[in-house]
């Protein structure tokens, strides 16, 4: 990694994606109106220069994503099916109802005693995800996952069991068919000093994270998931790591669970970049998304997609712990209004610099979509 300095951001950062868009619209001179919804979220009415409404942007919906594509992306099992039909590398999962614990456990370890991943079918931010679950702990974490799903008042309690893939997770953010950035989301970890327990090291690191306006909102939690991962690695909270020893606390790499973010767009293989674009293009009518990919190293030529988020958190690209921040909201708005003004023959358009770049990117992504959808039709999807 070429970065040696950790980015420290000021306190009071705005990490709300919709409000980040509102700030950028104001800075770039785009007209808009902002309103608060009953849900507590915000919605932006995107206006043309003459005041006419063009579209609505709100959490969790991008106006350029199709409803069908968004529903597929939310359903991790359907996403996997669409990706596989397009010939793209992805996870291998089985879907169960919560009452099928015994069947799920039997099938999970039928061919291997290796740990597996248990996760809800349609939740985000790492909620209810338990990784590298050993056979003797399967029932416990199955019930934990079920309890977390129940808290959301869903009508169905459906659980995915996946193979555990070695490697680490990267997030590719694609907006309007253009790859904005790829970041490595490093799971929570501590570094031993030869004297302190893992529990103490976690407390110390949480204090350090408070100095950064972005990381301070996401502390490392001493959860059951962390306890399970440590146990599988031969540790517990009272273990004392060697001086300089890195101890991974969990394999789920969300910043909400204490992870860190490294911007690696120019460091990874072309195969990783192409998979990110192909994965989003494989879902009908999708132009914006966050693609989670498992890689073994930066040069991986056979990466695999874990899931696709149709409304990705842009703070990952805007506030990386290491590396250069991206400007995703600016790209989306310029691309969106470029297309809107051409397709709708807007009489008094905004003056958008480098508009041909956005048009070219749209055409290239559309061509990518056509190729993948043709392959899917050949495979009866």
C-alpha positions in Angstrom: 0.0 0.0 0.0 1.6 3.3 -1.1 -0.3 5.4 1.5 1.5 6.1 4.8 -0.6 8.9 6.2 -4.0 8.2 7.8 -6.6 10.7 6.7 -8.1 12.6 9.6 -11.4 14.4 8.9 -13.0 17.2 10.9 -15.8 16.5 13.4 -19.4 17.0 12.4 -19.1 15.5 8.9 -22.3 15.0 6.9 -22.5 11.3 6.2 -26.1 11.3 5.0 -26.0 10.4 1.3 -29.1 12.4 0.3 -27.9 15.5 2.2 -24.5 15.1 0.6 -26.2 15.3 -2.8 -28.1 18.5 -1.6 -24.8 20.1 -0.7 -23.2 19.3 -4.0 -26.3 20.6 -6.0 -25.9 23.9 -4.1 -22.2 24.1 -4.8 -22.6 23.2 -8.5 -25.5 25.6 -9.1 -28.2 23.0 -9.8 -31.7 23.9 -8.7 -33.4 21.6 -6.2 -35.9 21.5 -3.3 -35.3 19.4 -0.2 -38.1 17.9 2.0 -38.2 15.6 4.9 -40.3 12.4 4.6 -42.4 10.8 7.3 -39.9 8.1 7.6 -37.3 10.6 8.8 -35.3 10.4 5.5 -35.0 13.3 3.1 -36.0 13.6 -0.6 -34.5 15.9 -3.2 -36.6 17.2 -6.1 -34.1 17.6 -8.9 -35.1 20.6 -10.9 -34.1 21.8 -14.3 -32.8 25.3 -14.9 -36.3 26.7 -15.6 -37.6 25.2 -12.4 -39.4 22.1 -13.9 -39.0 18.9 -11.9 -36.8 16.3 -13.5 -36.7 13.5 -10.9 -36.7 12.7 -7.2 -33.7 11.3 -5.4 -34.3 9.8 -2.0 -33.1 7.1 0.4 -32.9 4.3 -0.8 -33.8 5.0 -4.4 -31.7 6.4 -7.3 -34.1 7.8 -9.9 -32.2 6.1 -12.7 -32.4 2.6 -11.2 -35.3 0.5 -12.3 -37.7 -0.8 -9.7 -37.2 -4.4 -11.0 -33.4 -4.1 -10.8 -33.5 -2.6 -7.3 -35.7 -5.5 -6.0 -33.4 -8.1 -7.5 -30.4 -6.4 -5.9 -32.0 -6.3 -2.4 -32.7 -10.1 -2.7 -29.1 -11.6 -2.4 -30.3 -15.0 -3.7 -31.9 -13.6 -6.9 -28.8 -11.4 -7.4 -26.6 -14.5 -7.3 -28.8 -16.2 -9.9 -28.6 -13.3 -12.3 -24.9 -13.0 -12.0 -24.3 -16.7 -12.5 -26.5 -16.7 -15.6 -24.3 -13.9 -17.0 -21.2 -16.0 -16.4 -19.9 -13.9 -13.6 -18.1 -15.1 -10.5 -20.2 -15.0 -7.4 -21.1 -16.8 -4.1 -22.7 -20.2 -3.7 -25.7 -20.0 -1.5 -28.7 -22.0 -0.3 -31.8 -20.3 0.9 -33.8 -21.6 4.0 -36.7 -20.6 6.1 -35.8 -20.0 9.8 -37.5 -23.2 10.9 -35.2 -25.3 8.7 -32.2 -25.1 11.0 -31.5 -28.9 11.1 -31.7 -29.2 7.3 -29.5 -26.2 6.8 -26.9 -27.4 9.2 -26.8 -30.9 7.7 -26.3 -29.6 4.2 -23.8 -26.9 5.2 -21.3 -29.4 6.4 -22.1 -32.4 4.2 -19.0 -32.0 2.1 -16.7 -30.0 4.3 -16.2 -29.2 8.0 -15.0 -25.7 7.1 -16.9 -22.7 8.5 -19.8 -21.1 6.6 -21.5 -17.8 6.4 -25.0 -17.2 7.8 -26.8 -14.0 6.8 -30.3 -12.6 6.3 -31.6 -12.7 2.7 -32.3 -9.0 2.4 -30.6 -6.8 5.1 -27.6 -4.5 4.8 -24.8 -2.9 6.8 -23.6 -6.3 8.0 -26.6 -6.8 10.2 -27.2 -10.4 11.1 -24.1 -11.6 9.2 -21.9 -14.3 10.9 -18.9 -15.6 9.2 -16.7 -18.7 9.4 -19.3 -20.3 11.7 -18.1 -23.7 13.0 -20.5 -26.7 13.0 -20.8 -26.8 16.7 -21.8 -23.1 16.8 -24.2 -23.2 13.8 -27.4 -23.5 15.9 -26.5 -20.6 18.1 -25.7 -18.2 15.3 -28.7 -19.4 13.3 -30.9 -18.3 16.2 -29.0 -15.0 16.5 -29.6 -14.3 12.8 -33.3 -15.2 13.2 -33.7 -12.8 16.2 -32.1 -9.9 14.2 -34.5 -10.5 11.3 -37.5 -10.6 13.7 -36.6 -7.2 15.0 -37.2 -5.7 11.6 -40.9 -7.0 11.6 -40.4 -8.8 8.3 -43.2 -11.2 7.3 -40.7 -13.9 6.3 -37.6 -15.0 8.1 -35.3 -16.2 5.3 -31.7 -17.0 5.8 -28.8 -17.6 3.4 -26.0 -20.1 4.1 -22.9 -19.5 2.0 -19.5 -21.0 1.5 -16.8 -19.1 3.4 -14.4 -17.6 0.8 -10.8 -16.8 1.8 -9.7 -13.3 1.0 -11.0 -9.9 1.8 -13.8 -7.7 0.7 -13.6 -4.6 -1.6 -16.4 -2.2 -2.4 -16.7 -0.8 -6.0 -19.0 2.2 -6.3 -20.6 2.6 -9.8 -22.8 5.7 -10.5 -24.5 6.2 -13.8 -22.6 3.3 -15.3 -19.2 4.7 -14.4 -16.7 3.2 -11.9 -16.2 5.9 -9.3 -13.8 4.1 -7.0 -12.8 0.8 -5.4 -12.0 0.7 -1.8 -10.8 -2.1 0.5 -12.9 -2.3 3.6 -10.5 -3.7 6.2 -12.3 -5.5 9.0 -11.8 -4.3 12.6 -8.4 -5.3 13.9 -5.9 -4.5 16.7 -2.2 -4.6 17.0 -0.6 -6.2 20.1 1.8 -4.6 22.4 2.9 -7.7 24.3 1.1 -6.5 27.5 -2.5 -5.6 26.8 -5.4 -7.9 26.3 -7.5 -7.8 23.1 -10.3 -6.2 25.1 -8.0 -3.4 26.3 -6.6 -2.9 22.8 -10.1 -2.5 21.4 -10.8 0.1 24.0 -7.6 2.0 23.2 -8.3 1.9 19.4 -11.8 3.2 19.9 -10.3 6.2 21.7 -8.0 6.8 18.8 -10.9 6.6 16.3 -12.7 9.4 18.2 -10.1 11.8 16.7 -11.4 11.3 13.2 -14.7 12.8 12.3 -15.7 9.8 10.1 -14.4 6.9 12.2 -15.6 8.3 15.5 -19.1 7.4 14.6 -18.3 3.8 14.0 -16.7 2.2 17.1 -15.5 -1.4 17.3 -18.1 -3.4 19.2 -17.2 -6.3 21.5 -20.1 -8.4 20.1 -20.9 -12.1 19.9 -19.8 -12.0 16.3 -16.3 -10.8 17.3 -16.2 -13.3 20.1 -17.0 -16.1 17.7 -14.4 -15.0 15.2 -11.7 -14.7 17.9 -12.6 -18.2 19.2 -12.2 -19.7 15.7 -8.8 -18.0 15.5 -7.7 -19.3 18.9 -8.2 -16.1 20.9 -10.6 -14.6 23.3 -11.0 -11.1 24.7 -8.5 -11.9 27.5 -5.8 -13.1 25.1 -2.6 -11.0 25.0 -1.1 -10.7 21.5 2.6 -10.4 20.9 4.1 -7.0 20.3 3.4 -5.9 16.7 1.0 -8.9 16.1 -2.1 -8.0 14.0 -5.3 -9.6 15.3 -8.3 -9.6 13.1 -11.5 -9.3 15.1 -14.1 -10.1 12.5 -14.3 -10.9 8.8 -17.3 -8.6 8.1 -15.6 -5.4 6.9 -18.3 -2.8 7.3 -17.1 0.5 8.8 -20.2 0.4 11.0 -18.5 -2.5 12.8 -15.2 -0.8 13.3 -13.6 -1.4 9.9 -11.3 1.0 8.0 -11.3 2.1 4.3 -8.4 2.1 1.8 -8.8 3.7 -1.6 -7.3 1.2 -4.1 -8.8 2.0 -7.5 -5.5 2.3 -9.3 -3.9 -0.6 -7.5 -6.2 -3.5 -8.4 -6.4 -5.7 -11.5 -8.5 -4.9 -14.5 -10.5 -8.1 -13.9 -11.7 -6.7 -10.6 -12.8 -3.4 -12.2 -14.5 -5.2 -15.1 -16.4 -7.5 -12.7 -17.8 -4.5 -10.8 -19.2 -3.0 -14.0 -20.4 -6.3 -15.3 -22.2 -7.2 -12.1 -24.3 -4.0 -12.1 -25.0 -4.2 -15.8 -26.3 -7.8 -15.3 -29.2 -6.5 -13.3 -32.0 -5.0 -15.5 -32.1 -1.3 -15.6 -29.5 -0.7 -12.9 -27.1 2.3 -13.3 -26.0 3.0 -9.7 -24.9 0.5 -7.0 -22.2 -0.6 -4.6 -20.7 -3.9 -5.6 -19.1 -6.0 -2.8 -16.4 -8.2 -4.2 -14.2 -10.9 -2.5 -10.6 -10.8 -3.7 -7.5 -12.8 -2.7 -5.1 -9.9 -3.5 -4.9 -6.8 -5.6 -3.9 -8.8 -8.7 -6.8 -11.3 -8.4 -7.9 -12.5 -11.8 -10.9 -14.5 -10.5 -12.7 -12.2 -8.1 -16.3 -13.0 -6.9 -19.2 -10.8 -6.2 -20.8 -11.1 -2.8 -23.7 -8.8 -3.2 -25.0 -5.5 -4.8 -26.3 -2.6 -2.8 -28.7 -0.4 -4.9 -28.2 2.6 -2.7 -24.5 2.6 -1.7 -23.1 4.6 1.2 -21.0 7.3 -0.6 -19.0 8.2 2.5 -16.8 5.2 1.8 -15.5 6.9 -1.3 -15.6 10.4 0.1 -13.8 9.7 3.4 -11.4 6.8 3.0 -9.1 6.2 5.9 -6.2 6.0 3.5 -5.9 7.3 -0.1 -7.5 10.0 -2.2 -11.2 10.9 -1.6 -13.5 10.7 -4.6 -16.3 13.1 -5.6 -19.2 10.7 -6.4 -22.1 13.2 -5.9 -20.6 15.6 -8.5 -20.2 12.8 -11.1 -23.8 11.6 -10.6 -25.3 15.0 -10.9 -23.3 16.0 -14.0 -24.0 12.7 -15.7 -27.7 12.8 -14.8 -28.4 16.3 -16.1 -26.3 15.7 -19.2 -28.6 12.7 -20.1 -31.8 14.5 -19.0 -31.1 17.6 -21.1 -30.4 15.5 -24.3 -33.3 13.1 -24.0 -35.8 15.7 -23.1 -34.5 18.4 -25.4 -34.3 20.9 -22.5 -34.5 24.4 -24.0 -32.5 26.3 -21.4 -29.9 23.7 -20.2 -27.3 23.8 -17.5 -23.7 24.4 -18.8 -22.0 21.1 -18.0 -18.3 20.8 -18.6 -17.0 17.7 -20.3 -20.5 16.5 -21.2 -19.2 14.3 -23.9 -17.3 12.2 -21.3 -20.7 11.4 -19.6 -22.3 10.5 -22.9 -19.4 8.2 -23.9 -19.6 6.5 -20.5 -23.4 6.0 -20.9 -22.9 4.4 -24.3 -20.2 2.1 -23.2 -22.3 0.9 -20.2 -25.4 0.4 -22.4 -23.3 -1.8 -24.7 -22.1 -3.8 -21.7 -25.7 -4.3 -20.6 -26.8 -5.6 -24.0 -24.0 -8.2 -24.1 -24.8 -9.5 -20.6 -28.5 -9.6 -21.1 -28.0 -11.5 -24.4 -26.0 -14.1 -22.5 -28.7 -14.3 -19.8 -31.4 -14.9 -22.4 -29.3 -17.7 -23.8 -29.2 -19.2 -20.4 -33.0 -18.8 -20.0 -33.1 -16.0 -17.4 
